[in-house]
Amino acid sequence: MSAIHFREKSLCLCDSCCNPLSMGSIKKMIEEEISGVYVLSLMIGKNVVQDTENGFFMDVNEQVSAACSQLARDPELKGGYNAMGFSQGAQFLRAVAQRCPSPPMKNLISVGGQHQGVYGLPRCPGESSHICDMIRKALNSGAYTDLVQKHLVQAQYWHDPLNDDLYKKHSLFLADINQERVVNETYRKNLQLLEKFVMVKFLQDSVVDPVDTEWFGFLKSGQAKETETLQESALYKEDRLGLAAMDAAGKLEFLSSEGDHLQFTTEWFNANLLPYLH
């Protein structure tokens, strides 16, 4: 879990805390656009190498705990902050909002996050490909073992719609934060403390499958072809996370961007996302 944190107050998570070509450039861009902004880059580990490796191999629940500890210790953030997560960092940040309400997260911006998980492979040639299905099955045969769940980050948000019971029982991270086993009222209450929950979907995304997960949608249970929106899901209809209540209160924002995964211009970022960081 890599992160950037701002004091007006805002935070980003993505591939590495300090890569000048990714999070480093986002940090610099925000500092140039918002006068006097405080930007904190969260490092999970003792150095950049550990931070990057932890994004692939460290238990996500431990990463979230480490992030919560860093946030709580920073005196600049005691009055609250805005948070921005990129790709898998977005669902990790949502876990921070649900589990760690102090200091308070004000706005959560999810840029290409996978809130209902994934059931596909990066740049796979499509749902009709037999190769995709074969590799999916190979991954899924081990995705819910304790060893893989504990040590492979991507398995911790792997969501198999063909084996719903297996997913709910053995998913260490995603099934918990999405209230798949029991409803944790604290999670529900804390998420609703957000002023805005902004979700960005990339319309030509070839990395995230299904792309609907970026707007909290997913594949319908029991098959791997048809998708459903957040509003059509049981999660929303039963309001297990409070998302229906947030939607009714105007707290959910669904934005889209042309292009592939995390591909956006500075102009698009400034026009669409920067307003939530003030």
C-alpha positions in Angstrom: 0.0 0.0 0.0 1.7 3.2 -1.1 0.2 6.5 -0.4 0.4 10.2 -0.7 -1.3 12.4 1.9 -2.3 16.0 1.7 -3.1 18.5 4.4 -6.1 20.4 3.0 -5.8 17.4 3.5 -5.5 14.5 1.1 -4.1 11.1 0.4 -3.2 8.8 -2.5 -2.3 5.1 -2.8 -0.9 3.3 -5.8 2.3 1.3 -6.9 4.9 2.9 -4.7 4.9 5.8 -2.3 7.8 7.7 -3.9 8.1 6.7 -7.6 8.7 10.0 -9.4 6.9 8.7 -12.5 3.7 7.9 -10.6 2.9 8.9 -7.1 5.8 11.3 -7.0 4.4 13.1 -10.0 0.9 13.2 -8.5 2.3 14.7 -5.3 4.2 17.4 -7.2 1.2 18.2 -9.4 -1.1 18.7 -6.4 1.5 20.8 -4.5 1.8 23.1 -7.6 -1.9 23.5 -7.9 -2.9 24.0 -4.2 -1.0 26.6 -2.3 0.3 25.5 1.1 -1.0 22.0 0.8 0.6 19.4 3.1 1.4 16.1 1.3 2.3 13.0 3.2 3.5 9.9 1.4 2.7 6.8 3.3 5.5 4.2 3.1 4.5 0.6 4.1 8.0 -0.7 5.0 11.3 0.8 5.8 12.2 1.9 2.2 10.9 2.2 -1.3 11.8 -1.4 -2.2 9.9 -2.8 0.8 7.0 -0.5 0.0 6.8 -1.8 -3.5 7.2 -5.5 -2.5 4.5 -5.1 0.2 2.1 -3.9 -2.5 2.3 -7.5 -3.9 3.0 -9.8 -1.0 1.9 -8.2 2.4 -1.4 -9.1 4.1 -3.7 -6.2 3.2 -5.2 -6.1 6.6 -1.7 -5.5 8.0 -1.1 -2.8 5.4 -4.3 -1.0 6.4 -3.3 -1.2 10.1 0.1 0.3 9.3 -1.6 3.1 7.3 -4.0 3.9 10.1 -1.1 4.1 12.6 0.8 6.6 10.4 -2.3 8.7 9.9 -3.0 8.8 13.6 0.5 9.8 14.5 0.7 12.8 12.1 -0.3 16.0 13.9 -1.0 17.8 10.6 -3.9 15.5 10.0 -5.7 15.6 13.3 -8.4 17.9 11.9 -9.2 15.6 9.0 -8.0 14.9 5.5 -9.0 14.0 2.0 -8.0 10.7 0.5 -7.2 9.5 -3.0 -6.5 5.9 -3.9 -5.3 4.7 -7.3 -6.1 1.2 -8.5 -5.9 -1.4 -5.6 -5.0 1.4 -3.3 -8.6 2.7 -3.6 -10.2 -0.3 -1.8 -7.4 -0.3 0.7 -8.2 3.3 1.5 -11.9 2.5 1.9 -10.9 0.0 4.5 -9.1 2.8 6.3 -12.3 4.9 6.2 -14.3 2.0 7.6 -11.9 0.8 10.3 -10.1 4.0 11.4 -12.3 7.1 11.7 -9.7 9.1 13.6 -8.4 11.3 12.2 -11.5 11.8 10.1 -11.4 11.1 6.4 -13.5 13.8 4.6 -13.6 12.9 0.9 -12.5 9.5 -0.6 -11.5 9.6 -4.2 -11.2 6.2 -5.9 -9.3 6.3 -9.2 -9.8 3.0 -11.0 -10.3 1.1 -7.7 -11.7 -2.5 -7.6 -14.3 -2.2 -4.9 -16.1 -5.5 -5.7 -12.8 -7.2 -6.5 -11.7 -8.7 -9.8 -12.4 -11.9 -11.7 -10.1 -11.4 -14.7 -6.5 -10.9 -15.8 -4.6 -7.8 -16.9 -5.0 -7.2 -20.7 -6.7 -10.6 -21.2 -8.3 -10.7 -24.6 -11.9 -10.8 -23.4 -14.7 -12.7 -21.7 -15.1 -15.0 -24.7 -11.5 -16.2 -24.5 -11.1 -19.8 -23.4 -7.6 -19.0 -22.3 -8.9 -16.3 -19.9 -11.3 -18.8 -18.4 -8.5 -21.5 -18.1 -6.2 -19.2 -16.3 -9.0 -17.9 -14.1 -9.7 -21.4 -13.0 -6.1 -22.1 -12.3 -5.8 -19.0 -10.2 -9.1 -19.6 -8.5 -8.1 -23.2 -7.5 -5.5 -21.7 -5.1 -6.8 -18.1 -4.6 -8.7 -19.0 -1.4 -6.1 -21.1 0.3 -4.9 -19.7 3.5 -1.3 -19.4 2.2 -2.2 -17.5 -0.9 -4.7 -15.3 0.8 -2.2 -14.3 3.4 0.7 -13.6 1.1 -0.6 -12.6 -2.4 -2.3 -9.2 -2.3 -4.2 -9.6 -5.6 -5.8 -12.8 -4.2 -7.1 -10.8 -1.3 -9.5 -9.0 -3.7 -10.1 -11.9 -6.1 -13.9 -12.4 -6.3 -15.1 -15.5 -8.0 -18.9 -15.2 -8.8 -19.0 -19.0 -9.6 -17.9 -19.9 -6.1 -19.7 -17.4 -4.0 -19.7 -19.5 -0.8 -15.9 -20.1 -1.1 -15.2 -16.4 -1.6 -17.3 -15.4 1.4 -15.7 -18.0 3.6 -12.1 -17.6 2.7 -11.5 -14.1 1.5 -9.5 -12.4 4.2 -9.9 -8.9 3.1 -12.5 -8.0 0.5 -15.4 -10.2 1.9 -14.8 -8.5 5.3 -14.8 -4.9 4.2 -17.8 -5.6 1.9 -19.8 -7.1 4.7 -20.2 -10.4 3.0 -20.2 -12.6 6.1 -21.7 -10.4 8.8 -22.8 -6.7 8.9 -20.3 -4.8 11.0 -22.3 -1.7 12.0 -19.1 0.2 12.8 -18.0 -0.2 9.2 -21.4 1.0 8.0 -21.4 4.0 10.3 -17.8 5.0 9.6 -18.2 5.0 5.8 -21.2 7.2 6.0 -19.1 9.8 7.8 -17.6 10.7 4.4 -18.7 13.9 2.8 -18.1 12.5 -0.6 -17.2 9.1 -2.0 -16.0 9.7 -5.6 -15.4 6.7 -8.0 -13.6 7.1 -11.3 -14.1 4.5 -14.0 -11.8 4.3 -17.1 -13.9 3.6 -20.1 -11.2 1.7 -22.1 -9.7 -0.1 -19.2 -7.9 -3.2 -20.3 -6.4 -4.1 -16.9 -9.4 -4.3 -14.5 -11.9 -7.0 -15.2 -14.8 -6.4 -14.9 -14.4 -2.7 -15.2 -17.8 -2.2 -13.5 -16.1 -2.8 -10.2 -14.6 0.7 -10.5 -18.1 2.0 -9.9 -18.8 -0.7 -7.3 -20.6 -3.0 -9.8 -19.7 -6.6 -10.5 -20.6 -9.8 -12.3 -24.0 -11.3 -11.3 -23.5 -14.2 -9.0 -23.4 -17.7 -10.5 -22.0 -16.8 -13.9 -19.2 -14.8 -15.5 -20.8 -12.9 -18.4 -23.5 -10.5 -17.2 -22.7 -7.6 -14.9 -24.9 -5.6 -12.6 -24.5 -2.0 -11.3 -24.0 -1.1 -7.7 -27.7 -0.1 -7.5 -28.8 -3.5 -8.8 -26.7 -5.4 -6.2 -27.7 -7.0 -3.0 -25.0 -5.0 -1.2 -26.9 -1.8 -2.2 -30.4 -3.1 -1.8 -29.7 -4.5 1.7 -27.6 -1.4 2.3 -25.0 -3.4 4.1 -22.4 -0.6 3.8 -24.7 2.3 3.9 -24.0 3.1 0.2 -27.8 3.4 -0.6 -28.1 5.9 2.2 -25.1 7.8 0.9 -26.4 7.8 -2.6 -29.8 9.2 -1.4 -27.9 11.9 0.5 -25.9 12.9 -2.6 -22.6 11.6 -1.2 -21.7 9.2 -4.1 -20.1 10.6 -7.3 -19.6 8.5 -10.4 -17.0 9.9 -12.8 -15.6 8.5 -16.0 -12.5 9.1 -18.0 -11.6 8.1 -21.6 -8.6 5.9 -21.9 -7.0 2.9 -20.3 -6.3 2.1 -16.7 -5.1 5.2 -14.8 -4.5 7.1 -18.0 -5.6 10.7 -17.7 -4.4 14.2 -18.5 -3.4 16.8 -16.0 -6.2 18.9 -17.4 -8.8 16.2 -16.6 -7.4 15.7 -13.2 -7.4 19.4 -12.3 -10.9 19.8 -13.6 -12.5 16.7 -12.1 -10.6 15.7 -9.0 -8.8 18.7 -7.7 -12.0 20.4 -6.4 -12.4 17.5 -3.9 -8.9 18.2 -2.4 -9.6 21.7 -1.3 
